[in-house]
Amino acid sequence: MHEAQPPRVDSPSGNIESVCMTGESANK
């Protein structure tokens, strides 16, 4: 699980919210 992970540069927004959303999606 990705909880305390830094914002990835791969993300277009590069925001913590984006990372959280991506983690949730990948978790599914």
N, C-alpha and C positions, 0 to 999 in steps of 0.2 A: 504493500500500500504506500502511496506517496502522500505524505502529510506535510512534513517540513522540508519541502524541496524548493530550491531557488528557481526563479522564473527562467524558462528556457528561451534561448535566442531564436530557436526554430519557430516559436509561436509568433504569429503576425502582430498580436497585441503585446506580447511579452509581459503581460500582467499576471499577478498571482491568481487572480480570478480565472484567467484562461487556463492556467496550469491545473487549478482545482477541477475545472470542468473537464479537461482532457483526462485527468486521473479517473474521474468518475466514469467517463465514457469507456475508458480502457478496462476499468474494473468490471463493467457489465459483461 
